[in-house]
Amino acid sequence: MKRVVTELERFRVLPEKEAVVKEWMDFLNEYLPDVLLTLEQEKMYVEAIFQEEEQGVTYLYWFSVQGENPVAVEESNFEVDKKHMAYWQECIDPAYRSKKLTPKVVMIPEKIHQAIQEDK
């Protein structure tokens, strides 16, 4: 049986990079068909990015449902991933230790689990 990992992780955006974050998210949305092509090698079944402003600080949250043995995005040869990682390097604060939230209940319908099991 394939193992599925469900994650939610928070990253802090560097000060004064909010405009670049908007550009980054606009880029991902504009090139969404290309982005979706990269998800197969990452064994990524679902990925979503959320943004939060708290006390003048911007945070990005990554939510994902991912399978076993993925190719890391950092190792991708897709141009869209290279640009995505360049935005990451410019915007995400490396001094902030990301916050990984712990799932308590993961609700995935059986037909979705079956589709994951059938995925090759």
Contact map, one row per residue, 1 for C-alpha under 8 A:
111000000000000000000000000000000000000000000000000000000000000000000000000000000000000000000000000000000000000000001000
111100000000000000000000000000000000000000000000000000000000000000110000000000000000000000000000000000000000000000011000
111110000000000000000000000000000000000000000000000000000000000000110000000000000000000000000000000000000000000000000000
011111000000000000000000000000000000000000000000000000000000000011110000000000000000000000000000000000000000000000000000
001111100000000000000000000000000000000000000000000000000000000111110000000000000000000000000000000000000000000000000000
000111110000000000000000000000000000000000000000000000000000001111000000000000000000000000000000000000100100000000000000
000011111000000000000000000000000000000000000000000000000000011110000000000000000000000000000000000111100000000000000000
000001111100000000000000000000000000000000000000000000000000111100000000000000000000000000000000000111100000000000000000
000000111110000000000000000000000000000000000000000000000000111000000000000000000000000000000000011110000000000000000000
000000011111000000000000000000000000000000000000000000000011110000000000000000000000000000000000011110000000000000000000
000000001111100000000000000000000000000000000000000000000011100000000000000000000000000000011001111000000000000000000000
000000000111110000000000000000000000000000000000000000001111000000000000000000000000000000011001010000000000000000000000
000000000011111011000000000000000000000000000000000000001111000000000000000000000000000000111000000000000000000000000000
000000000001111110000000000000000000000000000000000000000100000000000000000000000000000000111000000000000000000000000000
000000000000111111000000000000000000000000000000000000001000000000000000000000000000000000000000000000000000000000000000
000000000000011111100000000000000000000000000000000000000000000000000000000000000000000000000000000000000000000000000000
000000000000111111111000000000000000000000000000000000000000000000000000000000000000000001100000000000000000000000000000
000000000000101111111100000000000000000000000000000000000100000000000000000000000000000000000000000000000000000000000000
000000000000000111111110000000000000000000000000000000000000000000000000000000000000000000000000000000000000000000000000
000000000000000011111111000000000000000000000000000000000000000000000000000000000000001000100000000000000000000000000000
000000000000000011111111100000000000000000000000000000000000000000000000000000000000001000100000000000000000000000000000
000000000000000001111111110000000000000000000000000000000000000000000000000000000000000000000000000000000000000000000000
000000000000000000111111111000000000000000000000000000000000000000000000000000000000000000000000000000000000000000000000
000000000000000000011111111100000000000000000000000000000000000000000000000000000001001000000000000000000000000000000000
000000000000000000001111111110000000000000000000000000000000000000000000000000000000000000000000000000000000000000000000
000000000000000000000111111111000000000000000000000000000000000000000000000000000000000000000000000000000000000000000000
000000000000000000000011111111100000000000000000000000000000000000000000000000000000000000000000000000000000000000000000
000000000000000000000001111111110010000000000000000000000000000000000000000000000001000000000000000000000000000000000000
000000000000000000000000111111110000000000000000000000000000000000000000000000000000000000000000000000000000000000000000
000000000000000000000000011111110000000000000000000000000000000000000000000000000000000000000000000000000000000000000000
000000000000000000000000001111111110000000000000000000000000000000000000000000010000000000000000000000000000000000000000
000000000000000000000000000111111111000000000000000000000000000000000000000000000000000000000000000000000000000000000000
000000000000000000000000000000111111100000000000000000000000000000000000000000000000000000000000000000000000000000000000
000000000000000000000000000000111111110000000000000000000000000000000000000000010000000000000000000000000000000000000000
000000000000000000000000000100111111111000000000000000000000000000000000000000011000000000000000000000000000000000000000
000000000000000000000000000000011111111100000000000000000000000000000000000000000000000000000000000000000000000000000000
000000000000000000000000000000001111111100000000000000000000000000000000000000000000000000000000000000000000000000000000
000000000000000000000000000000000111111111000000000000000000000000000000000101001000000000000000000000000000000000000000
000000000000000000000000000000000011111111111000000000000000000000000000000000000000000000000000000000000000000000000000
000000000000000000000000000000000001111111111000000000000000000000000000000000000000000000000000000000000000000000000000
000000000000000000000000000000000000011111110000000000000000000000000110000000000000000000000000000000000000000000000000
000000000000000000000000000000000000011111110000000000000000000001000111100000000000000000000000000000000000000000000000
000000000000000000000000000000000000001111111000000000000000000001111110000000000000000000000000000000000000000000000000
000000000000000000000000000000000000001111111110000000000000000111100100000000000000000000000000000000000000000000000000
000000000000000000000000000000000000001100111110000000000000000111100000000000000000000000000000000000000000000000000000
000000000000000000000000000000000000000000011111000000000000001111000000000000000000000000000000000000000000000000000000
000000000000000000000000000000000000000000011111100000000000011110000000000000000000000000000000000000000000000000000000
000000000000000000000000000000000000000000000111110000000000011100000000000000000000000000000000000000000000000000000000
000000000000000000000000000000000000000000000011111000000001111000000000000000000000000000000000000000000000000000000000
000000000000000000000000000000000000000000000001111100000001111000000000000000000000000000000000000000000000000000000000
000000000000000000000000000000000000000000000000111110000111100000000000000000000000000000000000000000000000000000000000
000000000000000000000000000000000000000000000000011111000111100000000000000000000000000000000000000000000000000000000000
000000000000000000000000000000000000000000000000001111111110000000000000000000000000000000000000000000000000000000000000
000000000000000000000000000000000000000000000000000111111110000000000000000000000000000000000000000000000000000000000000
000000000000000000000000000000000000000000000000000011111000000000000000000000000000000000000000000000000000000000000000
000000000000000000000000000000000000000000000000000011111100000000000000000000000000000000000000000000000000000000000000
000000000001101000000000000000000000000000000000000011111110000000000000000000000000000000000000000000000000000000000000
000000000001110001000000000000000000000000000000001111011111000000000000000000000000000000000000000000000000000000000000
000000000111100000000000000000000000000000000000001111001111100000000000000000000000000000000000000000000000000000000000
000000000111100000000000000000000000000000000000111100000111110000000000000000000000000000000000000000000000000000000000
000000011110000000000000000000000000000000000000111100000011111000000000000000000000000000000000000000000000000000000000
000000111100000000000000000000000000000000000011110000000001111100000000000000000000000000000000000000000000000000000000
000001111000000000000000000000000000000000000111110000000000111110000000000000000000000000000000000000000000000000000000
000011110000000000000000000000000000000000011111000000000000011111000000000000000000000000000000000000000000000000000000
000111100000000000000000000000000000000000011110000000000000001111100000000000000000000000000000000000000000000000000000
000111000000000000000000000000000000000001111100000000000000000111110100000000000000000000000000000000000000000000000000
011110000000000000000000000000000000000000111000000000000000000011111100000000000000000000000000000000000000000000010000
011110000000000000000000000000000000000000100000000000000000000001111100000000000000000000000000000000000000000000000000
000000000000000000000000000000000000000000100000000000000000000000111110000000000000000000000000000000000000000000000000
000000000000000000000000000000000000000011110000000000000000000001111111000000000000000000000000000000000000000000000000
000000000000000000000000000000000000000011100000000000000000000000001111101100000000000000000000000000000000000000000000
000000000000000000000000000000000000000001000000000000000000000000000111111100000000000000000000000000000000000000000000
000000000000000000000000000000000000000001000000000000000000000000000011111100001000100000000000000000000000000000000000
000000000000000000000000000000000000000000000000000000000000000000000001111100001100100000000000000000000000000000000000
000000000000000000000000000000000000000000000000000000000000000000000011111110000000000000000000000000000000000000000000
000000000000000000000000000000000000010000000000000000000000000000000011111111001100000000000000000000000000000000000000
000000000000000000000000000000000000000000000000000000000000000000000000001111101100000000000000000000000000000000000000
000000000000000000000000000000000000010000000000000000000000000000000000000111111100000000000000000000000000000000000000
000000000000000000000000000000000000000000000000000000000000000000000000000011111110000000000000000000000000000000000000
000000000000000000000000000000100110000000000000000000000000000000000000000001111111000000000000000000000000000000000000
000000000000000000000000000000000010010000000000000000000000000000000000110111111111100000000000000000000000000000000000
000000000000000000000000000000000000000000000000000000000000000000000000010111111111110000000000000000000000000000000000
000000000000000000000000000000000000000000000000000000000000000000000000000000111111111000000000000000000000000000000000
000000000000000000000001000100000000000000000000000000000000000000000000000000011111111100000000000000000000000000000000
000000000000000000000000000000000000000000000000000000000000000000000000110000001111111110000000000000000000000000000000
000000000000000000000000000000000000000000000000000000000000000000000000000000000111111111000000000000000000000000000000
000000000000000000011001000000000000000000000000000000000000000000000000000000000011111111100000000000000000000000000000
000000000000000000000000000000000000000000000000000000000000000000000000000000000001111111110000000000000000000000000000
000000000000000000000000000000000000000000000000000000000000000000000000000000000000111111110000000000000000000000000000
000000000000000010000000000000000000000000000000000000000000000000000000000000000000011111110000000000000000000000000000
000000000000110010011000000000000000000000000000000000000000000000000000000000000000001111111000000000000000000000000000
000000000011110000000000000000000000000000000000000000000000000000000000000000000000000111111100000000000000000000000000
000000000011110000000000000000000000000000000000000000000000000000000000000000000000000000111111000000000000000000000000
000000000000000000000000000000000000000000000000000000000000000000000000000000000000000000011111100000000000000000000000
000000000000000000000000000000000000000000000000000000000000000000000000000000000000000000001111100000000000000000000000
000000000011000000000000000000000000000000000000000000000000000000000000000000000000000000001111110000000000000000000000
000000000010000000000000000000000000000000000000000000000000000000000000000000000000000000000111111000000000000000000000
000000001111000000000000000000000000000000000000000000000000000000000000000000000000000000000001111100000000000000000000
000000001110000000000000000000000000000000000000000000000000000000000000000000000000000000000000111110000000000000000000
000000111100000000000000000000000000000000000000000000000000000000000000000000000000000000000000011111000000000000000000
000000111100000000000000000000000000000000000000000000000000000000000000000000000000000000000000001111100000000000000000
000000110000000000000000000000000000000000000000000000000000000000000000000000000000000000000000000111110000000000000000
000001110000000000000000000000000000000000000000000000000000000000000000000000000000000000000000000011111100000000000000
000000000000000000000000000000000000000000000000000000000000000000000000000000000000000000000000000001111100000000000000
000000000000000000000000000000000000000000000000000000000000000000000000000000000000000000000000000000111110000000000000
000001000000000000000000000000000000000000000000000000000000000000000000000000000000000000000000000000111111000000000000
000000000000000000000000000000000000000000000000000000000000000000000000000000000000000000000000000000001111100000000000
000000000000000000000000000000000000000000000000000000000000000000000000000000000000000000000000000000000111110110000000
000000000000000000000000000000000000000000000000000000000000000000000000000000000000000000000000000000000011111110000000
000000000000000000000000000000000000000000000000000000000000000000000000000000000000000000000000000000000001111111000000
000000000000000000000000000000000000000000000000000000000000000000000000000000000000000000000000000000000000111111100000
000000000000000000000000000000000000000000000000000000000000000000000000000000000000000000000000000000000001111111110000
000000000000000000000000000000000000000000000000000000000000000000000000000000000000000000000000000000000001111111111000
000000000000000000000000000000000000000000000000000000000000000000000000000000000000000000000000000000000000011111111100
000000000000000000000000000000000000000000000000000000000000000000000000000000000000000000000000000000000000001111111110
010000000000000000000000000000000000000000000000000000000000000000100000000000000000000000000000000000000000000111111110
110000000000000000000000000000000000000000000000000000000000000000000000000000000000000000000000000000000000000011111111
000000000000000000000000000000000000000000000000000000000000000000000000000000000000000000000000000000000000000001111111
000000000000000000000000000000000000000000000000000000000000000000000000000000000000000000000000000000000000000000111111
000000000000000000000000000000000000000000000000000000000000000000000000000000000000000000000000000000000000000000001111
